[in-house]
């Protein structure tokens, strides 16, 4: 076949459904302008709309009830507060949780845990020196997770306070959780 330019409005298989493969393994496919690809989908970013009170020093699911975006409706922001991709692959997953207290400067320790299908796969914590207390702590991490279509990811927080009520802070820039499918096999 001769090299050249292919100009089409829609690219489908001869049967009208199935997979269209561009290039062979190890080759690079270059797209021009005005081409839509879905290499990093599904993807979402969720956040906490208002503060969530939790029990002291008890691991509790973070109810991220707001969404900045959700390309394929794969994040449940109203019932289970979990990401179920619907598409197998490797996912870049990230979270940050604002851990605070109803009383200032009383956060002794704070942690965030990511669970896949109910089992812990990643964690990060902040444990300040006993002589210094925080008003807020922001445990953050990111990881890559292999997922099948029905796997799910949930986020949990644990906050130890010396007084007041432990709270998961609100706002899309303080408490968030997101993921996107990586364009690799």
C-alpha beads as a LAMMPS data file, in Angstrom:
LAMMPS data file: protein, C-alpha beads

185 atoms
184 bonds

1 atom types
1 bond types

-500.0 500.0 xlo xhi
-500.0 500.0 ylo yhi
-500.0 500.0 zlo zhi

Masses

1 110.0

Atoms # bond

1 1 1 0.000 0.000 0.000
2 1 1 1.295 3.429 -0.875
3 1 1 1.799 6.118 1.741
4 1 1 -0.688 8.939 1.591
5 1 1 -3.382 10.881 3.360
6 1 1 -6.663 9.360 4.447
7 1 1 -9.509 11.840 4.861
8 1 1 -12.682 10.532 6.470
9 1 1 -15.459 11.913 8.624
10 1 1 -16.129 8.643 10.462
11 1 1 -13.918 5.595 10.800
12 1 1 -15.692 2.282 11.448
13 1 1 -15.075 -1.400 10.820
14 1 1 -16.511 -3.024 7.698
15 1 1 -19.281 -4.567 9.819
16 1 1 -20.094 -1.244 11.491
17 1 1 -18.977 -2.340 14.953
18 1 1 -15.886 -3.702 16.667
19 1 1 -12.364 -2.396 17.021
20 1 1 -10.388 -0.354 14.529
21 1 1 -6.623 -0.811 14.952
22 1 1 -4.267 1.927 13.819
23 1 1 -0.668 0.861 13.348
24 1 1 1.016 -2.210 14.728
25 1 1 2.489 -2.956 18.129
26 1 1 5.416 -0.639 18.784
27 1 1 4.439 1.877 16.093
28 1 1 3.546 5.471 16.744
29 1 1 0.249 6.823 15.447
30 1 1 0.250 10.556 14.789
31 1 1 -3.030 12.461 14.711
32 1 1 -3.582 15.850 13.121
33 1 1 -5.738 18.635 14.486
34 1 1 -9.477 18.212 15.096
35 1 1 -9.139 14.517 15.989
36 1 1 -10.796 13.265 19.144
37 1 1 -9.167 10.398 21.013
38 1 1 -10.185 8.738 24.251
39 1 1 -6.816 7.493 25.463
40 1 1 -7.261 8.787 29.024
41 1 1 -10.881 7.809 29.536
42 1 1 -12.766 6.970 31.560
43 1 1 -11.693 9.738 33.890
44 1 1 -13.218 11.682 36.762
45 1 1 -12.448 14.127 39.551
46 1 1 -14.686 14.226 42.621
47 1 1 -14.607 16.461 45.701
48 1 1 -16.348 17.041 49.018
49 1 1 -19.134 19.684 48.823
50 1 1 -19.398 20.376 52.585
51 1 1 -17.552 19.194 55.706
52 1 1 -18.097 15.582 56.766
53 1 1 -18.010 14.823 60.500
54 1 1 -16.459 11.452 61.378
55 1 1 -15.693 9.506 64.556
56 1 1 -12.370 10.151 66.275
57 1 1 -9.473 7.916 65.231
58 1 1 -11.765 5.628 63.198
59 1 1 -11.242 4.771 59.544
60 1 1 -14.268 6.192 57.686
61 1 1 -15.209 6.261 53.997
62 1 1 -14.878 9.740 52.512
63 1 1 -18.135 10.765 50.862
64 1 1 -16.923 12.754 47.875
65 1 1 -20.298 13.995 46.707
66 1 1 -19.399 16.630 44.107
67 1 1 -17.863 16.148 40.670
68 1 1 -15.699 18.438 38.573
69 1 1 -16.142 15.982 35.680
70 1 1 -16.949 12.321 35.038
71 1 1 -16.443 11.395 31.370
72 1 1 -18.194 8.015 31.461
73 1 1 -20.343 8.201 34.637
74 1 1 -17.955 5.791 36.399
75 1 1 -17.837 7.553 39.783
76 1 1 -20.792 7.130 42.165
77 1 1 -21.098 10.448 44.015
78 1 1 -24.383 9.719 45.803
79 1 1 -24.520 6.173 47.201
80 1 1 -21.267 4.169 47.398
81 1 1 -18.761 6.990 46.728
82 1 1 -16.574 4.725 44.603
83 1 1 -14.949 4.564 41.186
84 1 1 -15.785 1.526 39.023
85 1 1 -14.061 1.993 35.654
86 1 1 -16.099 -0.217 33.331
87 1 1 -12.965 -0.504 31.151
88 1 1 -9.989 -2.696 32.038
89 1 1 -6.561 -1.095 32.142
90 1 1 -3.965 0.745 34.177
91 1 1 -5.266 3.821 36.004
92 1 1 -3.474 6.799 37.479
93 1 1 -5.354 7.411 40.743
94 1 1 -4.858 10.350 43.125
95 1 1 -6.405 11.772 46.269
96 1 1 -5.943 14.486 48.874
97 1 1 -8.025 14.765 52.024
98 1 1 -8.309 17.885 54.198
99 1 1 -8.310 16.540 57.773
100 1 1 -9.388 19.045 60.373
101 1 1 -11.286 19.443 63.651
102 1 1 -14.231 21.516 64.804
103 1 1 -11.783 22.988 67.358
104 1 1 -8.613 24.649 66.013
105 1 1 -5.089 23.248 66.443
106 1 1 -6.162 19.855 67.779
107 1 1 -5.321 17.438 64.933
108 1 1 -2.891 14.896 66.383
109 1 1 -2.649 12.625 63.329
110 1 1 -4.409 12.150 60.016
111 1 1 -4.320 9.526 57.333
112 1 1 -5.844 8.607 54.008
113 1 1 -6.262 5.044 52.725
114 1 1 -7.141 3.823 49.248
115 1 1 -8.914 0.471 48.950
116 1 1 -9.477 -1.660 45.873
117 1 1 -12.401 -4.065 46.248
118 1 1 -12.259 -3.525 50.029
119 1 1 -8.524 -4.230 50.462
120 1 1 -5.972 -1.536 51.225
121 1 1 -3.595 -0.777 48.347
122 1 1 -2.077 2.577 49.364
123 1 1 -1.864 4.881 52.371
124 1 1 -0.338 8.143 53.534
125 1 1 -0.433 9.828 56.918
126 1 1 0.626 12.957 58.786
127 1 1 1.716 12.485 62.405
128 1 1 2.982 15.741 63.905
129 1 1 5.337 15.934 66.859
130 1 1 3.519 15.839 70.232
131 1 1 4.616 19.377 71.015
132 1 1 2.976 20.767 67.860
133 1 1 -0.650 20.410 66.785
134 1 1 -2.098 21.217 63.393
135 1 1 -5.310 22.982 62.542
136 1 1 -5.437 20.985 59.296
137 1 1 -3.472 18.167 57.688
138 1 1 -3.515 17.251 54.013
139 1 1 -2.432 13.659 53.377
140 1 1 -1.982 13.169 49.607
141 1 1 -0.777 10.424 47.315
142 1 1 -0.997 9.124 43.792
143 1 1 -0.468 5.619 42.455
144 1 1 -1.051 3.416 39.430
145 1 1 -3.634 0.647 39.792
146 1 1 -4.415 -2.229 37.427
147 1 1 -8.206 -2.588 37.244
148 1 1 -10.731 -4.769 35.452
149 1 1 -14.224 -3.619 34.494
150 1 1 -15.846 -4.398 37.859
151 1 1 -13.048 -3.486 40.294
152 1 1 -13.736 -0.451 42.450
153 1 1 -11.678 2.089 44.382
154 1 1 -12.790 3.859 47.575
155 1 1 -11.093 6.442 49.797
156 1 1 -11.046 6.334 53.617
157 1 1 -9.769 8.837 56.180
158 1 1 -8.784 8.532 59.819
159 1 1 -8.345 11.628 61.976
160 1 1 -7.169 11.685 65.590
161 1 1 -8.023 14.903 67.443
162 1 1 -7.325 15.939 71.038
163 1 1 -10.660 17.791 71.237
164 1 1 -13.631 18.633 69.074
165 1 1 -15.093 16.600 66.221
166 1 1 -12.871 15.241 63.432
167 1 1 -13.937 16.627 60.059
168 1 1 -13.134 16.002 56.424
169 1 1 -12.877 19.449 54.914
170 1 1 -14.794 20.618 51.888
171 1 1 -13.952 22.279 48.607
172 1 1 -12.642 21.019 45.291
173 1 1 -9.135 22.322 46.057
174 1 1 -8.869 20.649 49.510
175 1 1 -10.563 17.235 49.448
176 1 1 -10.580 15.390 46.140
177 1 1 -10.239 12.023 44.425
178 1 1 -9.696 11.299 40.764
179 1 1 -8.476 8.808 38.213
180 1 1 -7.897 8.347 34.517
181 1 1 -7.137 5.366 32.323
182 1 1 -3.566 5.488 31.086
183 1 1 -2.976 5.042 27.366
184 1 1 -0.753 1.987 27.882
185 1 1 -1.341 -1.752 27.814

Bonds

1 1 1 2
2 1 2 3
3 1 3 4
4 1 4 5
5 1 5 6
6 1 6 7
7 1 7 8
8 1 8 9
9 1 9 10
10 1 10 11
11 1 11 12
12 1 12 13
13 1 13 14
14 1 14 15
15 1 15 16
16 1 16 17
17 1 17 18
18 1 18 19
19 1 19 20
20 1 20 21
21 1 21 22
22 1 22 23
23 1 23 24
24 1 24 25
25 1 25 26
26 1 26 27
27 1 27 28
28 1 28 29
29 1 29 30
30 1 30 31
31 1 31 32
32 1 32 33
33 1 33 34
34 1 34 35
35 1 35 36
36 1 36 37
37 1 37 38
38 1 38 39
39 1 39 40
40 1 40 41
41 1 41 42
42 1 42 43
43 1 43 44
44 1 44 45
45 1 45 46
46 1 46 47
47 1 47 48
48 1 48 49
49 1 49 50
50 1 50 51
51 1 51 52
52 1 52 53
53 1 53 54
54 1 54 55
55 1 55 56
56 1 56 57
57 1 57 58
58 1 58 59
59 1 59 60
60 1 60 61
61 1 61 62
62 1 62 63
63 1 63 64
64 1 64 65
65 1 65 66
66 1 66 67
67 1 67 68
68 1 68 69
69 1 69 70
70 1 70 71
71 1 71 72
72 1 72 73
73 1 73 74
74 1 74 75
75 1 75 76
76 1 76 77
77 1 77 78
78 1 78 79
79 1 79 80
80 1 80 81
81 1 81 82
82 1 82 83
83 1 83 84
84 1 84 85
85 1 85 86
86 1 86 87
87 1 87 88
88 1 88 89
89 1 89 90
90 1 90 91
91 1 91 92
92 1 92 93
93 1 93 94
94 1 94 95
95 1 95 96
96 1 96 97
97 1 97 98
98 1 98 99
99 1 99 100
100 1 100 101
101 1 101 102
102 1 102 103
103 1 103 104
104 1 104 105
105 1 105 106
106 1 106 107
107 1 107 108
108 1 108 109
109 1 109 110
110 1 110 111
111 1 111 112
112 1 112 113
113 1 113 114
114 1 114 115
115 1 115 116
116 1 116 117
117 1 117 118
118 1 118 119
119 1 119 120
120 1 120 121
121 1 121 122
122 1 122 123
123 1 123 124
124 1 124 125
125 1 125 126
126 1 126 127
127 1 127 128
128 1 128 129
129 1 129 130
130 1 130 131
131 1 131 132
132 1 132 133
133 1 133 134
134 1 134 135
135 1 135 136
136 1 136 137
137 1 137 138
138 1 138 139
139 1 139 140
140 1 140 141
141 1 141 142
142 1 142 143
143 1 143 144
144 1 144 145
145 1 145 146
146 1 146 147
147 1 147 148
148 1 148 149
149 1 149 150
150 1 150 151
151 1 151 152
152 1 152 153
153 1 153 154
154 1 154 155
155 1 155 156
156 1 156 157
157 1 157 158
158 1 158 159
159 1 159 160
160 1 160 161
161 1 161 162
162 1 162 163
163 1 163 164
164 1 164 165
165 1 165 166
166 1 166 167
167 1 167 168
168 1 168 169
169 1 169 170
170 1 170 171
171 1 171 172
172 1 172 173
173 1 173 174
174 1 174 175
175 1 175 176
176 1 176 177
177 1 177 178
178 1 178 179
179 1 179 180
180 1 180 181
181 1 181 182
182 1 182 183
183 1 183 184
184 1 184 185
